[in-house]
Amino acid sequence: MHVVLVEPQIPPNTGNIARLCAATKLPLHLVGSLGFSITDSQVKRAGLDYWEYVQIERHGSLEQFLKGVQSTRLFFFSTKGKRAYVQARFQEGDFLVFGSETNGLPAWVLEQYSDRVWRIPIRHPEVRSLNLSNAVSIVVYEALRQTGRLSDSES
């Protein structure tokens, strides 16, 4: 399983997600232009002292990333998804792809991969979206639950 952030803009979100990846032993892919430097103090502070435990991979663009993975096991998450994330059937090796906090995923991705776009239901009509790090956590733990990777005895 892999966590993929496309052009993240807010340093503490990326730091929190890196910390999540360290805790769950999942690689973190950072795609395209970042809205900050990876050495930014806010990113480091949010990730605490766990950065050495995160496997980070950088990709120059989303097109480059997609060409490189050539995976049919891509799951894209957007408020524009038609199906709830709990309906997805996750497997080992899946790529969980999230867009930026300000722009989400590009329209061409939502169109080209429309059958692979999922959403986290939001009940209140005035709330547009969840915080990115919260959304990633929700999906990651559901994927880990489905794949049986939540055992307390796992080290």
ZADO-1210 file (C-alpha; in nm, 4 decimals, padded with zeros to 6 digits):
<atoms>
<atom x="00.0000" y="00.0000" z="00.0000" code="MET" pos="1"/>
<atom x="00.1230" y="00.3497" z="-00.0902" code="HIS" pos="2"/>
<atom x="00.0066" y="00.7003" z="00.0054" code="VAL" pos="3"/>
<atom x="00.0317" y="00.9531" z="-00.2775" code="VAL" pos="4"/>
<atom x="-00.0018" y="01.3309" z="-00.2332" code="LEU" pos="5"/>
<atom x="-00.0398" y="01.5375" z="-00.5488" code="VAL" pos="6"/>
<atom x="00.0986" y="01.8902" z="-00.5051" code="GLU" pos="7"/>
<atom x="00.0328" y="01.9289" z="-00.1310" code="PRO" pos="8"/>
<atom x="00.0303" y="02.2940" z="-00.0212" code="GLN" pos="9"/>
<atom x="00.0124" y="02.3012" z="00.3591" code="ILE" pos="10"/>
<atom x="00.3288" y="02.1941" z="00.5462" code="PRO" pos="11"/>
<atom x="00.1636" y="02.0626" z="00.8666" code="PRO" pos="12"/>
<atom x="-00.0711" y="01.8392" z="00.6635" code="ASN" pos="13"/>
<atom x="00.2202" y="01.6752" z="00.4848" code="THR" pos="14"/>
<atom x="00.4064" y="01.6420" z="00.8149" code="GLY" pos="15"/>
<atom x="00.1050" y="01.4732" z="00.9765" code="ASN" pos="16"/>
<atom x="00.0670" y="01.2391" z="00.6797" code="ILE" pos="17"/>
<atom x="00.4378" y="01.1541" z="00.6927" code="ALA" pos="18"/>
<atom x="00.3935" y="01.0680" z="01.0599" code="ARG" pos="19"/>
<atom x="00.0961" y="00.8466" z="00.9671" code="LEU" pos="20"/>
<atom x="00.3096" y="00.6747" z="00.7020" code="CYS" pos="21"/>
<atom x="00.5855" y="00.6155" z="00.9574" code="ALA" pos="22"/>
<atom x="00.3368" y="00.4667" z="01.2036" code="ALA" pos="23"/>
<atom x="00.1793" y="00.2385" z="00.9438" code="THR" pos="24"/>
<atom x="00.4990" y="00.1547" z="00.7527" code="LYS" pos="25"/>
<atom x="00.3602" y="00.2867" z="00.4236" code="LEU" pos="26"/>
<atom x="00.5667" y="00.4682" z="00.1604" code="PRO" pos="27"/>
<atom x="00.4785" y="00.8312" z="00.0931" code="LEU" pos="28"/>
<atom x="00.4902" y="00.9593" z="-00.2651" code="HIS" pos="29"/>
<atom x="00.5096" y="01.3374" z="-00.3110" code="LEU" pos="30"/>
<atom x="00.4073" y="01.4325" z="-00.6637" code="VAL" pos="31"/>
<atom x="00.4654" y="01.7556" z="-00.8520" code="GLY" pos="32"/>
<atom x="00.5326" y="02.0987" z="-00.7066" code="SER" pos="33"/>
<atom x="00.5074" y="02.1285" z="-00.3309" code="LEU" pos="34"/>
<atom x="00.3773" y="02.4459" z="-00.1697" code="GLY" pos="35"/>
<atom x="00.6750" y="02.4400" z="00.0681" code="PHE" pos="36"/>
<atom x="01.0243" y="02.3033" z="00.1122" code="SER" pos="37"/>
<atom x="01.0476" y="01.9529" z="00.2554" code="ILE" pos="38"/>
<atom x="01.2951" y="02.0999" z="00.5044" code="THR" pos="39"/>
<atom x="01.0329" y="02.3545" z="00.6188" code="ASP" pos="40"/>
<atom x="01.0214" y="02.3693" z="00.9990" code="SER" pos="41"/>
<atom x="00.6408" y="02.3296" z="00.9996" code="GLN" pos="42"/>
<atom x="00.6673" y="02.0044" z="00.8032" code="VAL" pos="43"/>
<atom x="00.9389" y="01.8733" z="01.0302" code="LYS" pos="44"/>
<atom x="00.7531" y="01.9784" z="01.3456" code="ARG" pos="45"/>
<atom x="00.4335" y="01.8002" z="01.2387" code="ALA" pos="46"/>
<atom x="00.6282" y="01.4836" z="01.1560" code="GLY" pos="47"/>
<atom x="00.8101" y="01.5090" z="01.4890" code="LEU" pos="48"/>
<atom x="01.1173" y="01.2915" z="01.5072" code="ASP" pos="49"/>
<atom x="00.9732" y="01.0167" z="01.2851" code="TYR" pos="50"/>
<atom x="01.1101" y="01.1357" z="00.9507" code="TRP" pos="51"/>
<atom x="01.3822" y="00.8712" z="00.9480" code="GLU" pos="52"/>
<atom x="01.1070" y="00.6072" z="00.9467" code="TYR" pos="53"/>
<atom x="00.9288" y="00.7400" z="00.6372" code="VAL" pos="54"/>
<atom x="01.0110" y="00.6082" z="00.2925" code="GLN" pos="55"/>
<atom x="00.9586" y="00.9156" z="00.0731" code="ILE" pos="56"/>
<atom x="00.9572" y="00.9042" z="-00.3046" code="GLU" pos="57"/>
<atom x="00.9465" y="01.2215" z="-00.5163" code="ARG" pos="58"/>
<atom x="00.7894" y="01.2426" z="-00.8614" code="HIS" pos="59"/>
<atom x="00.8182" y="01.5448" z="-01.0900" code="GLY" pos="60"/>
<atom x="00.4606" y="01.5399" z="-01.2149" code="SER" pos="61"/>
<atom x="00.1395" y="01.3437" z="-01.1889" code="LEU" pos="62"/>
<atom x="00.1787" y="01.2261" z="-01.5480" code="GLU" pos="63"/>
<atom x="00.5287" y="01.1009" z="-01.4689" code="GLN" pos="64"/>
<atom x="00.4050" y="00.9230" z="-01.1559" code="PHE" pos="65"/>
<atom x="00.1148" y="00.7531" z="-01.3373" code="LEU" pos="66"/>
<atom x="00.3400" y="00.6410" z="-01.6228" code="LYS" pos="67"/>
<atom x="00.5919" y="00.5045" z="-01.3719" code="GLY" pos="68"/>
<atom x="00.3491" y="00.2977" z="-01.1652" code="VAL" pos="69"/>
<atom x="00.1440" y="00.1553" z="-01.4521" code="GLN" pos="70"/>
<atom x="-00.0875" y="00.0104" z="-01.1901" code="SER" pos="71"/>
<atom x="-00.4513" y="-00.0782" z="-01.2202" code="THR" pos="72"/>
<atom x="-00.4651" y="-00.0560" z="-00.8413" code="ARG" pos="73"/>
<atom x="-00.4990" y="00.3223" z="-00.8239" code="LEU" pos="74"/>
<atom x="-00.7601" y="00.4744" z="-00.5934" code="PHE" pos="75"/>
<atom x="-00.8250" y="00.8488" z="-00.6268" code="PHE" pos="76"/>
<atom x="-01.0009" y="01.0423" z="-00.3497" code="PHE" pos="77"/>
<atom x="-01.2068" y="01.3523" z="-00.4129" code="SER" pos="78"/>
<atom x="-01.5203" y="01.5273" z="-00.2915" code="THR" pos="79"/>
<atom x="-01.6354" y="01.4722" z="-00.6518" code="LYS" pos="80"/>
<atom x="-01.6269" y="01.0924" z="-00.6219" code="GLY" pos="81"/>
<atom x="-01.9566" y="00.9126" z="-00.6754" code="LYS" pos="82"/>
<atom x="-01.8931" y="00.6165" z="-00.4427" code="ARG" pos="83"/>
<atom x="-01.8022" y="00.6108" z="-00.0752" code="ALA" pos="84"/>
<atom x="-01.4524" y="00.4920" z="00.0168" code="TYR" pos="85"/>
<atom x="-01.5972" y="00.2069" z="00.2277" code="VAL" pos="86"/>
<atom x="-01.7237" y="00.0479" z="-00.0951" code="GLN" pos="87"/>
<atom x="-01.3683" y="00.0218" z="-00.2312" code="ALA" pos="88"/>
<atom x="-01.1945" y="-00.3157" z="-00.2022" code="ARG" pos="89"/>
<atom x="-00.8336" y="-00.2540" z="-00.1107" code="PHE" pos="90"/>
<atom x="-00.5407" y="-00.4924" z="-00.1586" code="GLN" pos="91"/>
<atom x="-00.1707" y="-00.4913" z="-00.0795" code="GLU" pos="92"/>
<atom x="00.0196" y="-00.2756" z="-00.3279" code="GLY" pos="93"/>
<atom x="-00.2638" y="-00.0277" z="-00.3874" code="ASP" pos="94"/>
<atom x="-00.1884" y="00.3407" z="-00.4460" code="PHE" pos="95"/>
<atom x="-00.4128" y="00.5797" z="-00.2494" code="LEU" pos="96"/>
<atom x="-00.3986" y="00.9127" z="-00.4346" code="VAL" pos="97"/>
<atom x="-00.5036" y="01.2464" z="-00.2823" code="PHE" pos="98"/>
<atom x="-00.5056" y="01.5925" z="-00.4411" code="GLY" pos="99"/>
<atom x="-00.3885" y="01.9222" z="-00.2977" code="SER" pos="100"/>
<atom x="-00.5745" y="02.1042" z="-00.0230" code="GLU" pos="101"/>
<atom x="-00.6577" y="02.3975" z="-00.2477" code="THR" pos="102"/>
<atom x="-00.7267" y="02.2359" z="-00.5863" code="ASN" pos="103"/>
<atom x="-00.7934" y="01.8679" z="-00.5253" code="GLY" pos="104"/>
<atom x="-00.7132" y="01.6371" z="-00.8147" code="LEU" pos="105"/>
<atom x="-00.6943" y="01.7717" z="-01.1710" code="PRO" pos="106"/>
<atom x="-01.0151" y="01.7519" z="-01.3767" code="ALA" pos="107"/>
<atom x="-00.8464" y="01.5275" z="-01.6354" code="TRP" pos="108"/>
<atom x="-00.7729" y="01.2688" z="-01.3626" code="VAL" pos="109"/>
<atom x="-01.1319" y="01.2751" z="-01.2382" code="LEU" pos="110"/>
<atom x="-01.2496" y="01.2230" z="-01.5959" code="GLU" pos="111"/>
<atom x="-00.9931" y="00.9682" z="-01.7131" code="GLN" pos="112"/>
<atom x="-01.0158" y="00.7580" z="-01.3956" code="TYR" pos="113"/>
<atom x="-01.3823" y="00.8239" z="-01.3106" code="SER" pos="114"/>
<atom x="-01.4403" y="00.4596" z="-01.2182" code="ASP" pos="115"/>
<atom x="-01.1602" y="00.4835" z="-00.9570" code="ARG" pos="116"/>
<atom x="-01.2611" y="00.8053" z="-00.7798" code="VAL" pos="117"/>
<atom x="-01.3929" y="00.7677" z="-00.4259" code="TRP" pos="118"/>
<atom x="-01.5218" y="01.0107" z="-00.1667" code="ARG" pos="119"/>
<atom x="-01.5524" y="01.0345" z="00.2078" code="ILE" pos="120"/>
<atom x="-01.9168" y="01.1177" z="00.2805" code="PRO" pos="121"/>
<atom x="-01.9794" y="01.4553" z="00.4421" code="ILE" pos="122"/>
<atom x="-02.3233" y="01.4967" z="00.5935" code="ARG" pos="123"/>
<atom x="-02.3448" y="01.8735" z="00.6384" code="HIS" pos="124"/>
<atom x="-02.4147" y="02.0501" z="00.3058" code="PRO" pos="125"/>
<atom x="-02.2161" y="02.3613" z="00.4066" code="GLU" pos="126"/>
<atom x="-01.8938" y="02.1658" z="00.4739" code="VAL" pos="127"/>
<atom x="-01.6985" y="02.1354" z="00.1474" code="ARG" pos="128"/>
<atom x="-01.4277" y="01.8928" z="00.2526" code="SER" pos="129"/>
<atom x="-01.2231" y="01.7407" z="00.5323" code="LEU" pos="130"/>
<atom x="-00.8687" y="01.8364" z="00.6228" code="ASN" pos="131"/>
<atom x="-00.6295" y="01.6450" z="00.3961" code="LEU" pos="132"/>
<atom x="-00.4418" y="01.4714" z="00.6768" code="SER" pos="133"/>
<atom x="-00.7727" y="01.3587" z="00.8316" code="ASN" pos="134"/>
<atom x="-00.8966" y="01.2272" z="00.4968" code="ALA" pos="135"/>
<atom x="-00.5750" y="01.0329" z="00.4367" code="VAL" pos="136"/>
<atom x="-00.5951" y="00.8821" z="00.7868" code="SER" pos="137"/>
<atom x="-00.9536" y="00.7699" z="00.7373" code="ILE" pos="138"/>
<atom x="-00.8772" y="00.5959" z="00.4082" code="VAL" pos="139"/>
<atom x="-00.5439" y="00.4453" z="00.5184" code="VAL" pos="140"/>
<atom x="-00.6930" y="00.2816" z="00.8242" code="TYR" pos="141"/>
<atom x="-00.9872" y="00.1437" z="00.6260" code="GLU" pos="142"/>
<atom x="-00.7425" y="00.0002" z="00.3703" code="ALA" pos="143"/>
<atom x="-00.5303" y="-00.1512" z="00.6490" code="LEU" pos="144"/>
<atom x="-00.8425" y="-00.2967" z="00.8122" code="ARG" pos="145"/>
<atom x="-00.9507" y="-00.4570" z="00.4860" code="GLN" pos="146"/>
<atom x="-00.6076" y="-00.6074" z="00.4218" code="THR" pos="147"/>
<atom x="-00.5740" y="-00.7420" z="00.7767" code="GLY" pos="148"/>
<atom x="-00.2786" y="-00.5190" z="00.8666" code="ARG" pos="149"/>
<atom x="-00.4164" y="-00.3818" z="01.1941" code="LEU" pos="150"/>
<atom x="-00.2969" y="-00.6615" z="01.4187" code="SER" pos="151"/>
<atom x="-00.1562" y="-00.5449" z="01.7546" code="ASP" pos="152"/>
<atom x="00.1089" y="-00.8172" z="01.7334" code="SER" pos="153"/>
<atom x="00.2507" y="-00.6731" z="01.4084" code="GLU" pos="154"/>
<atom x="00.5935" y="-00.5197" z="01.4517" code="SER" pos="155"/>
</atoms>
